[in-house]
Amino acid sequence: MIRIANAQLWVHDQDEALAFYTQRLGWEVRADVTVPELGNFRWLTVAPAQQEDFSVVLMAIPGPPVMDADTAEQVKSLMAKGFAGTVFLTTDDCHASYEELRSRGVEFTEAPEERPYGIDCGFRDPSGNALRLTQVTMAGV
């Protein structure tokens, strides 16, 4: 069986992203490895503690030869607009999770709102990546 192990988010600053995901969201570090042979490439992953088989890679935007300067600027521009991808999170109580995360300093772009599929709200990480927090109430979603 093929399963998803990791998903990747581009981040401007891996240390800033690490602080956000661990201190504000309460996630844990799964891997933080620097590989000198690859130009000090840093493999940094985080995930919710209770979700053991999945993690999010907090990937620094690379320079040449991996990514040319124009492409890097395009990625940064999309991130600033919140359109470089979205991470969808679920919770049993959207209102309670919203209040908990706000108390930890997470700034929301949208407060919890009733939707056809449940209760949903949104926020962004320090790099501009969009995150949605949803309490699913409709079966099959």
C-alpha positions as a Markdown table, in Angstrom:
| # | Residue | x | y | z |
|---|---|---|---|---|
| 1 | Met | 0.0 | 0.0 | 0.0 |
| 2 | Ile | 1.3 | 3.5 | -0.8 |
| 3 | Arg | 0.8 | 6.1 | 1.9 |
| 4 | Ile | 1.6 | 9.7 | 2.3 |
| 5 | Ala | 4.6 | 10.2 | 4.6 |
| 6 | Asn | 5.4 | 13.9 | 4.3 |
| 7 | Ala | 4.1 | 17.1 | 2.7 |
| 8 | Gln | 6.3 | 20.1 | 2.1 |
| 9 | Leu | 5.8 | 23.8 | 2.8 |
| 10 | Trp | 8.2 | 26.5 | 1.6 |
| 11 | Val | 9.4 | 28.7 | 4.4 |
| 12 | His | 11.4 | 31.9 | 4.5 |
| 13 | Asp | 13.2 | 31.1 | 7.7 |
| 14 | Gln | 13.3 | 27.6 | 9.1 |
| 15 | Asp | 14.0 | 28.7 | 12.7 |
| 16 | Glu | 11.0 | 31.1 | 12.6 |
| 17 | Ala | 8.8 | 28.4 | 11.1 |
| 18 | Leu | 10.0 | 25.9 | 13.7 |
| 19 | Ala | 9.1 | 28.2 | 16.5 |
| 20 | Phe | 5.7 | 28.9 | 15.0 |
| 21 | Tyr | 4.8 | 25.2 | 14.5 |
| 22 | Thr | 6.1 | 24.0 | 17.8 |
| 23 | Gln | 5.4 | 26.9 | 20.2 |
| 24 | Arg | 2.2 | 28.3 | 18.6 |
| 25 | Leu | 0.6 | 25.2 | 17.1 |
| 26 | Gly | 2.0 | 22.8 | 19.7 |
| 27 | Trp | 3.5 | 20.4 | 17.2 |
| 28 | Glu | 6.6 | 18.4 | 17.8 |
| 29 | Val | 9.9 | 18.1 | 15.8 |
| 30 | Arg | 10.2 | 14.8 | 13.9 |
| 31 | Ala | 13.6 | 15.5 | 12.2 |
| 32 | Asp | 16.1 | 18.3 | 12.3 |
| 33 | Val | 19.1 | 17.2 | 10.4 |
| 34 | Thr | 21.8 | 19.3 | 8.6 |
| 35 | Val | 23.7 | 17.6 | 5.9 |
| 36 | Pro | 27.2 | 19.2 | 5.3 |
| 37 | Glu | 27.8 | 17.2 | 2.2 |
| 38 | Leu | 24.8 | 18.9 | 0.5 |
| 39 | Gly | 25.9 | 22.5 | 1.3 |
| 40 | Asn | 24.4 | 22.4 | 4.9 |
| 41 | Phe | 21.0 | 21.4 | 3.6 |
| 42 | Arg | 18.6 | 21.2 | 6.5 |
| 43 | Trp | 15.8 | 18.6 | 6.6 |
| 44 | Leu | 13.3 | 19.9 | 9.2 |
| 45 | Thr | 10.0 | 18.2 | 9.8 |
| 46 | Val | 7.2 | 18.8 | 12.3 |
| 47 | Ala | 3.8 | 17.2 | 13.0 |
| 48 | Pro | 1.0 | 17.0 | 15.6 |
| 49 | Ala | 2.2 | 14.7 | 18.4 |
| 50 | Gln | -0.8 | 12.3 | 18.0 |
| 51 | Gln | -0.2 | 11.8 | 14.3 |
| 52 | Glu | 2.8 | 9.5 | 14.2 |
| 53 | Asp | 2.9 | 8.5 | 10.5 |
| 54 | Phe | 2.9 | 11.9 | 8.9 |
| 55 | Ser | 5.0 | 15.1 | 9.0 |
| 56 | Val | 5.3 | 18.5 | 7.3 |
| 57 | Val | 8.7 | 19.4 | 5.9 |
| 58 | Leu | 9.6 | 23.0 | 6.5 |
| 59 | Met | 11.7 | 23.6 | 3.4 |
| 60 | Ala | 13.9 | 26.7 | 3.0 |
| 61 | Ile | 13.5 | 28.2 | -0.5 |
| 62 | Pro | 16.7 | 27.0 | -2.3 |
| 63 | Gly | 18.9 | 28.9 | -4.5 |
| 64 | Pro | 20.7 | 27.8 | -7.7 |
| 65 | Pro | 21.1 | 25.2 | -9.1 |
| 66 | Val | 18.0 | 23.8 | -7.4 |
| 67 | Met | 15.9 | 26.9 | -8.0 |
| 68 | Asp | 16.8 | 29.9 | -10.2 |
| 69 | Ala | 16.3 | 33.4 | -8.8 |
| 70 | Asp | 13.2 | 34.1 | -10.8 |
| 71 | Thr | 11.4 | 31.0 | -9.7 |
| 72 | Ala | 12.4 | 31.7 | -6.1 |
| 73 | Glu | 10.8 | 35.1 | -6.4 |
| 74 | Gln | 7.7 | 33.7 | -7.8 |
| 75 | Val | 7.4 | 31.2 | -4.9 |
| 76 | Lys | 7.9 | 34.0 | -2.4 |
| 77 | Ser | 5.2 | 36.1 | -4.1 |
| 78 | Leu | 2.7 | 33.3 | -4.0 |
| 79 | Met | 3.5 | 32.6 | -0.4 |
| 80 | Ala | 3.0 | 36.3 | 0.5 |
| 81 | Lys | -0.5 | 36.1 | -1.1 |
| 82 | Gly | -1.2 | 32.8 | 0.7 |
| 83 | Phe | -1.4 | 30.9 | -2.5 |
| 84 | Ala | 1.6 | 28.5 | -2.3 |
| 85 | Gly | -0.6 | 25.7 | -1.0 |
| 86 | Thr | -2.8 | 25.1 | 2.0 |
| 87 | Val | -2.6 | 22.7 | 4.9 |
| 88 | Phe | -6.0 | 21.4 | 6.1 |
| 89 | Leu | -6.2 | 20.6 | 9.8 |
| 90 | Thr | -9.2 | 19.0 | 11.6 |
| 91 | Thr | -10.3 | 19.3 | 15.1 |
| 92 | Asp | -13.2 | 18.0 | 17.2 |
| 93 | Asp | -14.1 | 21.6 | 18.4 |
| 94 | Cys | -13.2 | 24.4 | 16.1 |
| 95 | His | -14.2 | 27.2 | 18.5 |
| 96 | Ala | -12.2 | 25.8 | 21.3 |
| 97 | Ser | -9.1 | 25.1 | 19.1 |
| 98 | Tyr | -9.5 | 28.7 | 17.7 |
| 99 | Glu | -9.4 | 30.2 | 21.2 |
| 100 | Glu | -6.5 | 28.0 | 22.3 |
| 101 | Leu | -4.4 | 28.9 | 19.2 |
| 102 | Arg | -5.3 | 32.6 | 19.6 |
| 103 | Ser | -4.1 | 32.5 | 23.2 |
| 104 | Arg | -0.7 | 31.1 | 21.9 |
| 105 | Gly | -0.4 | 34.1 | 19.5 |
| 106 | Val | -1.7 | 32.6 | 16.3 |
| 107 | Glu | -3.3 | 35.4 | 14.2 |
| 108 | Phe | -6.3 | 34.2 | 12.3 |
| 109 | Thr | -7.4 | 35.6 | 8.9 |
| 110 | Glu | -10.9 | 34.2 | 9.4 |
| 111 | Ala | -12.8 | 33.4 | 12.5 |
| 112 | Pro | -14.8 | 30.1 | 12.8 |
| 113 | Glu | -17.8 | 30.1 | 10.5 |
| 114 | Glu | -20.5 | 27.6 | 9.7 |
| 115 | Arg | -20.0 | 26.1 | 6.3 |
| 116 | Pro | -22.0 | 23.3 | 4.5 |
| 117 | Tyr | -19.3 | 20.7 | 5.6 |
| 118 | Gly | -18.7 | 22.0 | 9.2 |
| 119 | Ile | -17.1 | 24.9 | 11.1 |
| 120 | Asp | -14.1 | 26.4 | 9.5 |
| 121 | Cys | -11.5 | 29.1 | 10.1 |
| 122 | Gly | -8.2 | 30.1 | 8.6 |
| 123 | Phe | -4.7 | 31.5 | 9.6 |
| 124 | Arg | -1.3 | 31.8 | 8.0 |
| 125 | Asp | 2.2 | 30.9 | 9.2 |
| 126 | Pro | 5.0 | 33.5 | 9.3 |
| 127 | Ser | 6.0 | 32.6 | 5.7 |
| 128 | Gly | 2.4 | 33.3 | 4.5 |
| 129 | Asn | 1.3 | 29.7 | 4.0 |
| 130 | Ala | -2.4 | 29.2 | 4.4 |
| 131 | Leu | -3.8 | 26.8 | 7.0 |
| 132 | Arg | -7.4 | 25.9 | 7.5 |
| 133 | Leu | -8.8 | 24.5 | 10.7 |
| 134 | Thr | -12.1 | 22.6 | 10.3 |
| 135 | Gln | -14.5 | 20.8 | 12.5 |
| 136 | Val | -16.1 | 18.4 | 10.0 |
| 137 | Thr | -19.8 | 17.8 | 10.6 |
| 138 | Met | -20.8 | 16.3 | 7.3 |
| 139 | Ala | -20.2 | 12.6 | 6.7 |
| 140 | Gly | -17.8 | 11.7 | 3.9 |
| 141 | Val | -15.8 | 15.0 | 3.9 |
